[in-house]
Amino acid sequence: MRLYNTLTRSVESFEPLDPKSRAVTLYVCGPTVYDDPHLGHARSAYVFDVLRRYLGFCGFAVQFVRNVTDVDDKIIEKAKQELGAGGGPGGQGAGDIAGKCQEVSQRYLESYHRMLERLGIRPPDREPRATEHVVPQMTDLIAKLLFQGIAYEAGGDVYFSVRKFEAYGKLSNRSPDELLSGARVEPGEHKQDPLDFALWKAAKPGEPSWQSPWGFGRPGWHIECSAMSTHYLGDGFDIHGGGVDLVFPHHENEIAQAQAVGKSFARFWIHNGLLTVNSEKMSKSLGNFVTMEDVLKRCGGEPDVMKMFFLSAHYRSPIDYTPSNLHAAGRRFDAFDSFCMRVHSEGFLKQHPALGSQKVESDERSRWRGKFAQAMDDDLNTPQALSVLDQLVKYGNQCLQQYEKPPLERSQFPEWDRLPIVICEIYHVLLELGGVLGLFSDVLHDLSKEELALLQEREVARRMRDFKRADDIRRQFADKGFIIEDTVRGPIVRIKRG
């Protein structure tokens, strides 16, 4: 298995810190919970879900930690807006800002969790919140940095002295002198150098704060991940992940904070590319802010369509959201869905139920697993892996077509009697490999008794050549969001996607 390491800017063979135990430690920067999740959040969460699943497929036991930033300038600003404080002194409800921050962060964390549940993204093994680790994890780390002389107090704040950490800039591949041009000192800051960043911020009236050796205050953004990742995964761990927009300054600062006190920190740094909308950066000010709910509606409520859209681009590449790109993903999914529905409707699985066990091995399964693993081992090449599944479904449909040949033509296929077994194997390996990508958790669409009866009525109408009634029933299904696909063996009902 090979993965691109941002730290070395190269694709490297991956082995965990402890190869004998086959255990992998993975930390991913999670959400700052001040608004509903958007499509970019969904992509990042899904990328690392796929990584986690594939590591498991390869036989690794993954310990996955993803944090929640629930104290932050943006959360405080959101709380002020909702209280009507406007950020000014003595504004209405100013004294309730701390409590409102808790309410805001909890509300949007629940929104984020609902997104993950809708997408079938598994929760992390641990989801530490920043507010629960200020004391002692973050304050202890800050104290160590002060003791090392690489941090300093100033006006109730504590800052990290960037120029005292010689390796600063190695992740983003920029030197402090290069970074200086974009650095500045904000009003109210007491930095000795514009490059320095806050480890601890002195308390402001009404805002959340904790007691510390430097007075009441709250942590800077960067310190939380250095403290929580090493607290749960140890001073050295295997993989640190996040969006490419976090490389600088967040992840650069994380490395500096941890390694300045002697922690080896993360070995592999994995970053997913950004998401644009119609070739523009997503922004509320541009009016192109796309929530996950918006996209799911366009997908007909089918999360796998959104996932196939994400899988169509390599995780490190940018991906552009457009209605046409989403429509292409929907058509691709329909091909998978249609094959699965045909296998079910024609009763192959009932004929050979034992083939559903993944313990059953065959040349057919080994061949497709090998192709899939070859793609995924190449730095999680999901476009190629998805192409393997496309080929698998195409082969499955060819087998179905051969099986449906009239009796007089079956003699042309000496292996005709074995085709049901081959079709079942294709179906099960499709579900197995699709499951590695988080797909096909629900391949069937359950119809109510009334809908099943209506479908049967339509079949009778078609046999009686009452095409008006058959079309009326088709329209009724369409109004409910379904498409009826007529096949040799009978109708298949699929979700209609926009």
N, C-alpha and C positions, 0 to 999 in steps of 0.2 A: 504494500500500500504506500502510495506516494502523495504527499501533500505540499502545497506551496506555503512556505514559511516567510511571512512578511519581514521577519527579523533578519533573515539572510538573503532575502529577495531571490529565492531559488526553490525548486521543487526537490524535496528530500524524502528519502525512505523513512517511513514512520515506524518507530518502535517506542513503546512506553518506557517510563523510567524503570519499571520493574517488569522486564519481559517474561520472567518465569510465572508471575502471578496472573498475567494477561489482564491486568487492571489498568484502566485509563482514567485519568483525572481531567475533567473538562470544566472550565469556568467561562461563562458568557455574560457580557454586560447586558442587563435587562432594561426595562423601560423606566423612564422618568414619568411618574404617573400624574400628569396635570391636564390630560385631554384624552379623548377617545382614540384608540389605536387606528393608524392609517395603513395603507397598503405596504409602505416601506417597513413598518413594524412587523407585518405579517410575513414579508419575505425573509427578514433576518431570523425570526423565530423558526420559520420552516427550514431554512438552510441548516441550522444547527440541530434541528430535529432529525433531518436526513443524515447528517454526520453521525449523530448518536446512534441511529438505527443501523447504519452501515457498519460502524464499529462493532455493534452487537452481532450483526450477521457474520462478521469476520472472527467471532469467538472471543471478543474482548468484553470484560465486565466494566461498564462505564459508570463512574460516579460524576454526576452532572449537577453543577451549582450555577444558578442564574439569580443575580441580585435584583432588588427593587430599590430605586432611588425615590424615597418618599419624604425627603426634605431637600429643598432646592429653591433657588431664586424664582424659577417659573411657577412652582407650586405656591410659594408665598404670594406672588403677584396674582395668581388666579384666585387665591383666598381673599385678597384685598378687593378684587373686582366684585366678587360675589357678596362681600360684606358692604360694598359701596364705600370702602375707605379711600379708594383712589390713590393710595400710597402716601397721602399727606399726613402730617402729624395731627392727632386729634380727630381723625376722620371717624365716621360712624362705625362702631364695632371694632375699632382698632385693637382693643384689648382682647378681642376674641380671635385674633389672627391665628394663634397657635392651634386652637381647637378646630378652627375652620380648615387649617392645613391638613389635619388628620382626616377630616371628613372628605376633603377633595381627593387626597391621595387614595383613600379606601375606595371611593366611588370609581375612580378611573382604574385602579388595580382590578376591581371586579369586572370592569369593562374589558380589560386586557385578558383576564382569565376566560371570559365568555368567548372572546375571539379565538383563543387557543383551543377551547373545547369544540367550537364550531368547526375548526379546521382539523380536528383530530390530532392535534399536537400534544404529545404527552407532557405532563408537568415535570419539572426538574426534581431531582432527589432532595434538594434543599433550595429554598427560595428566601434567603436572608434579606431583611429590610434594613436599610441604613439606620433608621431611628432606633433599632434594637441593638445596634453594635457601636454606638458612639462611645459609650463607657462599658468596658475598659478597652475594647479592641483598637478603636481609632485613637483615643487619647494616649494609650500606651505606645503606639507606633510614633505618634508625634513627639512624645517625650524622648524616645530613642533617637529620633532625628536631631532634636535639640542637643542631646548629650554628645552626639557625634560631631556637633558643630556645623552641620550642614543645613540647619534651620535656625531661625532667629525670631524673637518676639518684637513686636512693634505696635504700640498703641492698642493693646488688647488682642491684636491679630498675631498669627504665627505664619511665617512664610518659609518656603523652601528656596534655598540659594542655588539656583541652577548652575552657575559657573563653578561651584564647588564639586559638582558631580561630573567628572571628566567624560563619561560615556554618554552624556545627554545628547539626544538627537540620533542615536543609532537606529531606532525603529523607523523613524520618518526620513532617515538619511539626509539630515540637515544639521549644520553646525549652529552653535549659539549665535555666532556673528550673522549668519544668514537669517536666523529667526528674529534678530533684533529689529529689523526694519518694520515688522508688523506688530511689535510689542509696544505697549503704552501703560501708563499709570492712570487708573481711573480715579475720579474725585473721591476722596475719603480713604484711599489706600495709603499705606505707609511703607511701600516697598523700597528696598535699597537699590534694586535693579529692575528695570521694566520686564525682564525675562522671568523674574521670580513669580511663584504662584502660591495661593493661599492654602495652608493646611488647616487653619482654624480662623473663624471670623467672629469678632466680638459681637455680643448680643445687641440687637436693636429693639426698641420698645414694642412689646406685643408679639414679637416673632418667636418661633420655637427656639429654645436654648437649653443647654446642659451645663452643669457645673464642671469646671476643669481647673488644673493648676494655673491657668492663665486667665481665669475669670469665666463668667457665663458667656456662652457663645454656641456656635454650631460648626460642624466640620465643613471643609471645602469639598467640592465634588470629587476630586481625584483620590483623596485619601481613603474613601470608603471601599473601593474595589481592592486596593492593595491590602487593606486590613482584613476584609471578609474572605477574599480568595485564599490567603495564606492561613487564616483561622480554620477554614474547613478542609482545605486540601493540602496543607503543609507548606513549608517555605519554598519547596520546589514542586511544580506540577507539570502535567504534560501539555495541555492546550489551553490557550486563552483566545476567546473569539469575540467578535462584534462587527459592527458596520465599518466600512472603510473610512467614514467620516470621523471615527473615534481614534484613528492612528495618532493624530496630533490635534490637540495636546493631551487628550485623556490617557491614552495608553502609554504614550511617551512618559508622562508624569508618573503613571503607575509603576513603571519599571524603575524610574529614578528613586521613588520613595522606598520601594522594597529592597532594591540592591544596595542602596546607601546604608542600610542597617545589616547587610550581610546575607540577605535572602537571595537564593538563586532565581526564584520566581519562575515564570512560564518558559518552556522550551520552544514550543511552536505557537506562532501567532497567526490566526486565520481570520481573514476579513472578507465579508461579502460586499459586492458592489452596490452602488446606489440605484434607486428606482426613479425614473423620470415619467412625466405625464405628457404625452404628445411632444416629446423631445425637450421639455422644459422641466426645471427643478420644481418639485411639488411645493406649493406655498399657498396659504390662505389668501395672501395679498394678491396673488395672480388668479385666484378663483379656480384653481385646478387641484384643490385638496381632495383626495379620494380616500374615503374610509373603506374598511373591509366590508361593511354592510352594503355600501354602494355597489361594490364589485360582485358580491354574492347575489344581489338582485339580478345583475346582468348575466350571472351564471345559472339562473334558474334555481338558485339555492343549493347548487352542487359544488361543494368545496374542492372536489378533485379537478374541476375545470381551472380554478384559480391555481392549484398546485401545478398542473401541467403547464400553465403559463409561466410560472416560476422556473420549472424544470427545463424549459426550452432554451434558457440561457445558462451559461456556466456561472456558478455562484460568485466568482470573482469579477465577472463582467457586469457592466451596467445593463439594466433592462428597462425598456420603454413600454409603458402602459398606453395602449390605444384600444378602442373598441374592436378594430380589425384583428389585433393580436390576440385579444381575449376570445373573439369569435373562432379564430383558428384553433385555439386550445380546446374550445367546446366541440368542434368537429372531430378533433383528434380523440377526445374522450368518448364521443359517441361511438366511435369504431370499437373501442374497448368494451364499452357498455353493451353494445349490440351483440358482440360475440358472447359475452357472459350470459346475456339473456337467452340467446339461442341454445346454448349448452344446457341451461336450466330447463327451458320449455320443451326440449326434445328428450329429456329424461335420461341423458347419459350418466349423470352423477348417481342416480338411483341404481343403475346397472352395475356400477363399479365404485361403491362407497369407500372401499379400502384404499383407493388411490389418493384420497384426501390427506393421508398421513405424510408429513414431510420426511418421515423416516424411510419411506419407500423410495429407493434410488433406481434410476434407469439411465441408459445412455442418453435418452431424450432430455431428461432433466439436467444431467451433468453438462450436456452441450450448451444449453441455454444459460445455466448458471455461470458457466465459464465465460461466455460472451459478456454477460452482465457484469461479472466481477472485474473483467479486464477493463471495462469502461470506468467503473467506479474506482478502481485502484489508481487510475490516472487522474489524481487530484479531483476526485468526485465529479467526473465528467458526466453529468446528468443528461445533457442533450444526447450523447451517444448511448447512454443506458436506456433512455426513453426510446431511442431508435431501435434498440434490441427488442424492446417490448412491442414496438410497431411490427417488427418482422415476425415475432412470435404470433401475434394476432392474425397477421396475413396468412401465415402457415396454417393456423387453426381454421380459418375460413376456407382455405383450400381443401383441408381434410373434410370439413362439413359439406362442401360442394360435391366432393367425390362420394361421400356416404349417401348423399341424396340422389345419386344417379339412378335412373330406372333399372329394374332388374336385368333387362337384356344387355345393359352396358356395364354391369358390374364385373363381368368376366375380364374386362380390360385391367382390372386392379386386383392382382392376386392377394394383396394384403387387405382387401376390403373388410373382412371379418374382424380385423384387429383395429380398424379405425376408431371405434368407440373408446378403446383404451387410450389410443394416442390423443384423441380429443380431450379426454379427461385429464391426462397428464399435462397437456398444454394449458388447460384451464387452471389447474392447481399450481403450476409453476408460475403462471401469470399472476395469480393472487399472492404467491410467496414473494416474488421479486417486486411486484407492485407494493407489497406491504413494507419492503425495505425503504421505499420512497414515500411511505405514508399514504398510499393510494388504495382504493378498492375496499375500504372498511365496510362499505354497504353496497354490494354490487346489485342487489335486487331492490325494486321499488314495489312495496306492498300495496295492492289495490284493495279497496273495501269490497264487501259482498255485493253491494249495489253496483259498483263499477265492474266487477267480474261478470255480473249478470248482464249488464249493458253491453259488455264486450261480446258475450255469447249471443245476445240478440243481434248484434251487428253481423256476426258470422252467419246466422240464419238468414238475415236480410240479403247478404251478399250471395248466398246460395240460391235464394229465390229471385235474384236479380232485381231486388228492391234497392237500387243504388241511392235513391233519395234518402231513404231511412238510414242506410249505412253512412252516408255523408253527414246526416244530422248528428249521428252518434259520434262520428269523428270530430265534429265541431264542438260537441259537448266536452269531449276529452281535451280538446285544444284550449277551451275556455278555462279548464282546470290546470293547464300547464303541461299537458301530456301530448306526445306524438304517437300515433299508432303506426307501426311498421309491419306490413304484411309480408310473411315469408311462406315458403313451401309448406312448412310444418305448422303454420298458424301465426296469429298476430303477436307482436312484441310491443309492449308499451314502454316508452322512454320519456324522460323529462325533457320538456321543450326549453331550450336555453336561448337567451337574447344575445 
